[in-house]
Amino acid sequence: MFSNFGLGEILVIGFLALLIFGPERLPKAAGDAVRVIRQLRSMATSTINDVKADLGPDLAELDLKSMHPRHLIQKAILDDEPTPRKE
């Protein structure tokens, strides 16, 4: 998740968060942020599972990542499977 951030960026974000929230409220704000991220991931997973269930058994094993436009274009032009990207 933080693969695009270097140590310097993470330290700047942490320093700004400390200035904005203060040392007393920072732990609660961080905990709230973690809960929101977990809820969003849970909702996304639930939605994906619901869509797969609604598609029926024929398309239940559909890989949504293979439907990404980059993958489709690379497969059509190069007639090759795309190399997996780190996300």
N, CA, C and O of each residue as an XYZ file, in Angstrom:
348
protein
N       0.812     -1.180      0.000
C       0.000      0.000      0.000
C       0.862      1.252      0.000
O       0.548      2.219     -0.695
N       1.931      1.248      0.762
C       2.790      2.414      0.853
C       4.020      2.263     -0.036
O       5.045      2.892      0.226
N       3.939      1.451     -1.071
C       5.102      1.219     -1.920
C       5.469      2.446     -2.735
O       6.608      2.552     -3.188
N       4.550      3.373     -2.937
C       4.849      4.577     -3.701
C       5.415      5.685     -2.832
O       5.843      6.715     -3.353
N       5.427      5.500     -1.536
C       5.919      6.515     -0.614
C       7.295      6.121     -0.116
O       7.547      4.959      0.201
N       8.176      7.097     -0.052
C       9.484      6.873      0.543
C       9.449      7.211      2.015
O       8.427      7.658      2.537
N      10.554      6.998      2.674
C      10.629      7.271      4.109
C      10.400      8.756      4.389
O       9.749      9.113      5.371
N      10.932      9.614      3.531
C      10.764     11.051      3.724
C       9.310     11.473      3.674
O       8.858     12.266      4.499
N       8.572     10.939      2.699
C       7.155     11.293      2.577
C       6.348     10.810      3.774
O       5.465     11.512      4.265
N       6.658      9.615      4.234
C       5.931      9.072      5.384
C       6.213      9.916      6.635
O       5.309     10.174      7.429
N       7.456     10.338      6.802
C       7.787     11.178      7.957
C       7.095     12.531      7.874
O       6.638     13.049      8.893
N       7.008     13.114      6.680
C       6.319     14.397      6.524
C       4.841     14.249      6.841
O       4.269     15.093      7.531
N       4.213     13.185      6.345
C       2.795     12.940      6.629
C       2.587     12.750      8.130
O       1.636     13.288      8.696
N       3.464     11.993      8.770
C       3.354     11.786     10.215
C       3.515     13.078     10.988
O       2.792     13.320     11.954
N       4.462     13.916     10.571
C       4.673     15.198     11.233
C       3.462     16.113     11.065
O       3.027     16.760     12.018
N       2.918     16.162      9.842
C       1.729     16.987      9.602
C       0.535     16.483     10.413
O      -0.224     17.278     10.967
N       0.373     15.171     10.482
C      -0.721     14.614     11.281
C      -0.559     14.975     12.747
O      -1.536     15.267     13.437
N       0.681     14.953     13.215
C       0.935     15.330     14.605
C       0.595     16.790     14.851
O       0.042     17.139     15.894
N       0.927     17.643     13.890
C       0.603     19.062     14.029
C      -0.900     19.316     13.962
O      -1.434     20.125     14.721
N      -1.574     18.622     13.052
C      -3.012     18.850     12.865
C      -3.824     18.309     14.034
O      -4.680     19.010     14.572
N      -3.562     17.071     14.430
C      -4.380     16.430     15.457
C      -3.838     16.604     16.865
O      -4.603     16.564     17.829
N      -2.557     16.793     16.999
C      -1.961     16.901     18.321
C      -1.667     15.528     18.889
O      -2.241     14.532     18.448
N      -0.778     15.471     19.864
C      -0.384     14.165     20.409
C      -1.505     13.458     21.165
O      -1.472     12.236     21.309
N      -2.495     14.204     21.649
C      -3.573     13.570     22.416
C      -4.583     12.880     21.495
O      -5.072     11.796     21.811
N      -4.892     13.502     20.366
C      -5.947     12.975     19.484
C      -5.409     12.127     18.341
O      -6.196     11.474     17.656
N      -4.099     12.112     18.106
C      -3.536     11.381     16.970
C      -3.817      9.874     17.030
O      -4.201      9.307     16.007
N      -3.647      9.197     18.170
C      -3.942      7.754     18.196
C      -5.399      7.435     17.852
O      -5.670      6.462     17.147
N      -6.341      8.251     18.349
C      -7.752      8.012     18.041
C      -8.029      8.264     16.571
O      -8.784      7.512     15.954
N      -7.433      9.311     15.986
C      -7.632      9.608     14.570
C      -7.058      8.493     13.699
O      -7.665      8.115     12.698
N      -5.899      7.967     14.071
C      -5.293      6.866     13.320
C      -6.163      5.611     13.410
O      -6.357      4.911     12.416
N      -6.679      5.335     14.594
C      -7.568      4.181     14.759
C      -8.843      4.320     13.950
O      -9.317      3.354     13.353
N      -9.401      5.531     13.931
C     -10.605      5.776     13.120
C     -10.316      5.586     11.633
O     -11.132      5.023     10.903
N      -9.155      6.058     11.190
C      -8.781      5.900      9.781
C      -8.636      4.427      9.421
O      -9.068      4.007      8.348
N      -8.039      3.647     10.299
C      -7.875      2.209     10.054
C      -9.236      1.527      9.979
O      -9.447      0.674      9.118
N     -10.163      1.889     10.867
C     -11.507      1.300     10.843
C     -12.237      1.629      9.544
O     -12.911      0.769      8.977
N     -12.108      2.861      9.071
C     -12.767      3.260      7.822
C     -12.190      2.474      6.647
O     -12.937      2.014      5.784
N     -10.875      2.319      6.609
C     -10.242      1.566      5.517
C     -10.690      0.112      5.546
O     -10.969     -0.471      4.498
N     -10.761     -0.476      6.729
C     -11.222     -1.875      6.843
C     -12.677     -2.015      6.385
O     -13.027     -2.986      5.714
N     -13.523     -1.046      6.748
C     -14.922     -1.093      6.325
C     -15.033     -0.962      4.808
O     -15.836     -1.658      4.187
N     -14.239     -0.079      4.204
C     -14.274      0.084      2.753
C     -13.814     -1.186      2.043
O     -14.407     -1.597      1.046
N     -12.757     -1.803      2.562
C     -12.295     -3.069      1.967
C     -13.352     -4.153      2.105
O     -13.585     -4.921      1.173
N     -13.990     -4.215      3.266
C     -15.040     -5.206      3.485
C     -16.215     -4.987      2.534
O     -16.760     -5.941      1.978
N     -16.601     -3.724      2.352
C     -17.702     -3.425      1.437
C     -17.325     -3.779      0.001
O     -18.156     -4.301     -0.742
N     -16.086     -3.503     -0.400
C     -15.643     -3.832     -1.756
C     -15.634     -5.345     -1.968
O     -16.080     -5.831     -3.007
N     -15.129     -6.082     -0.991
C     -15.111     -7.544     -1.098
C     -16.523     -8.099     -1.163
O     -16.804     -9.002     -1.951
N     -17.411     -7.562     -0.339
C     -18.799     -8.001     -0.334
C     -19.465     -7.719     -1.683
O     -20.207     -8.553     -2.201
N     -19.196     -6.548     -2.241
C     -19.779     -6.201     -3.536
C     -19.269     -7.124     -4.631
O     -20.048     -7.573     -5.471
N     -17.983     -7.410     -4.634
C     -17.413     -8.319     -5.633
C     -18.040     -9.700     -5.502
O     -18.391    -10.320     -6.506
N     -18.184    -10.187     -4.273
C     -18.797    -11.507     -4.065
C     -20.257    -11.517     -4.508
O     -20.719    -12.502     -5.084
N     -20.993    -10.426     -4.244
C     -22.387    -10.346     -4.678
C     -22.499    -10.351     -6.196
O     -23.364    -11.024     -6.756
N     -21.627     -9.601     -6.861
C     -21.655     -9.555     -8.330
C     -21.335    -10.925     -8.905
O     -21.995    -11.375     -9.841
N     -20.322    -11.596     -8.350
C     -19.967    -12.939     -8.830
C     -21.112    -13.921     -8.599
O     -21.365    -14.785     -9.438
N     -21.804    -13.795     -7.470
C     -22.932    -14.689     -7.191
C     -24.088    -14.418     -8.153
O     -24.766    -15.352     -8.581
N     -24.320    -13.153     -8.494
C     -25.397    -12.805     -9.416
C     -25.093    -13.218    -10.846
O     -26.016    -13.439    -11.630
N     -23.817    -13.327    -11.202
C     -23.446    -13.709    -12.560
C     -23.722    -15.183    -12.833
O     -23.851    -15.599    -13.984
N     -23.808    -15.948    -11.789
C     -24.111    -17.361    -11.955
C     -22.859    -18.211    -11.960
O     -21.745    -17.691    -11.897
N     -23.042    -19.535    -12.036
C     -21.892    -20.446    -11.936
C     -20.946    -20.365    -13.140
O     -19.760    -20.666    -13.013
N     -21.461    -19.961    -14.302
C     -20.594    -19.895    -15.478
C     -19.525    -18.824    -15.342
O     -18.404    -19.002    -15.817
N     -19.863    -17.710    -14.695
C     -18.926    -16.605    -14.577
C     -18.463    -16.368    -13.143
O     -17.931    -15.303    -12.830
N     -18.661    -17.348    -12.277
C     -18.301    -17.177    -10.874
C     -16.797    -17.037    -10.676
O     -16.346    -16.387     -9.733
N     -16.031    -17.643    -11.560
C     -14.580    -17.583    -11.438
C     -13.982    -16.474    -12.287
O     -12.804    -16.538    -12.638
N     -14.758    -15.470    -12.622
C     -14.307    -14.345    -13.427
C     -13.245    -13.551    -12.674
O     -13.445    -13.155    -11.526
N     -12.119    -13.327    -13.336
C     -11.043    -12.544    -12.735
C     -11.202    -11.107    -13.198
O     -10.955    -10.797    -14.363
N     -11.615    -10.224    -12.286
C     -11.874     -8.839    -12.651
C     -10.606     -8.097    -13.040
O     -10.668     -7.141    -13.813
N      -9.464     -8.513    -12.525
C      -8.213     -7.851    -12.890
C      -7.877     -8.082    -14.353
O      -7.221     -7.248    -14.977
N      -8.317     -9.199    -14.907
C      -8.039     -9.465    -16.321
C      -8.870     -8.567    -17.224
O      -8.602     -8.487    -18.423
N      -9.874     -7.891    -16.673
C     -10.716     -6.995    -17.462
C     -10.196     -5.558    -17.465
O     -10.822     -4.677    -18.054
N      -9.074     -5.319    -16.820
C      -8.483     -3.981    -16.789
C      -8.083     -3.587    -18.221
O      -7.519     -4.407    -18.945
N      -8.363     -2.357    -18.632
C      -8.048     -1.946    -20.006
C      -6.598     -2.174    -20.403
O      -6.328     -2.537    -21.547
N      -5.673     -1.973    -19.499
C      -4.256     -2.202    -19.820
C      -4.015     -3.656    -20.204
O      -3.293     -3.937    -21.160
N      -4.616     -4.580    -19.462
C      -4.459     -5.999    -19.748
C      -5.093     -6.356    -21.084
O      -4.518     -7.110    -21.869
N      -6.283     -5.810    -21.343
C      -6.972     -6.115    -22.592
C      -6.191     -5.615    -23.803
O      -6.064     -6.328    -24.799
N      -5.670     -4.396    -23.720
C      -4.918     -3.832    -24.849
C      -3.611     -4.588    -25.036
O      -3.239     -4.912    -26.164
N      -2.920     -4.869    -23.955
C      -1.659     -5.584    -24.068
C      -1.869     -6.974    -24.643
O      -1.059     -7.447    -25.440
N      -2.934     -7.620    -24.251
C      -3.216     -8.959    -24.768
C      -3.597     -8.893    -26.247
O      -3.207     -9.765    -27.023
N      -4.360     -7.858    -26.647
C      -4.785     -7.737    -28.036
C      -3.628     -7.354    -28.953
O      -3.509     -7.883    -30.058
N      -2.785     -6.444    -28.502
C      -1.697     -5.965    -29.361
C      -0.533     -6.946    -29.384
O      -0.036     -7.307    -30.450
N      -0.111     -7.364    -28.225
C       1.067     -8.222    -28.143
C       0.721     -9.704    -28.223
O       1.602    -10.556    -28.347
N      -0.562     -9.996    -28.152
C      -0.999    -11.394    -28.144
C      -0.244    -12.178    -27.076
O       0.183    -13.313    -27.284
N      -0.097    -11.528    -25.930
C       0.684    -12.082    -24.839
C       0.018    -11.720    -23.531
O      -0.715    -10.733    -23.456
N       0.260    -12.494    -22.518
C      -0.257    -12.188    -21.196
C       0.564    -11.063    -20.590
O       1.790    -11.082    -20.695
N      -0.065    -10.090    -19.963
C       0.676     -8.984    -19.351
C       1.436     -9.454    -18.124
O       1.043    -10.399    -17.440
N       2.536     -8.762    -17.870
C       3.297     -9.065    -16.675
C       2.586     -8.452    -15.486
O       2.111     -7.320    -15.580
N       2.498     -9.160    -14.370
C       1.765     -8.631    -13.214
C       2.485     -7.411    -12.641
O       3.712     -7.369    -12.549
N       1.677     -6.421    -12.259
C       2.188     -5.197    -11.654
C       2.079     -5.289    -10.152
O       1.139     -5.882     -9.624
N       3.033     -4.707     -9.469
C       2.946     -4.630     -8.014
C       2.045     -3.481     -7.660
O       2.252     -2.358     -8.120
N       1.027     -3.752     -6.832
C       0.075     -2.689     -6.445
C       0.031     -2.564     -4.973
O      -0.705     -1.730     -4.446
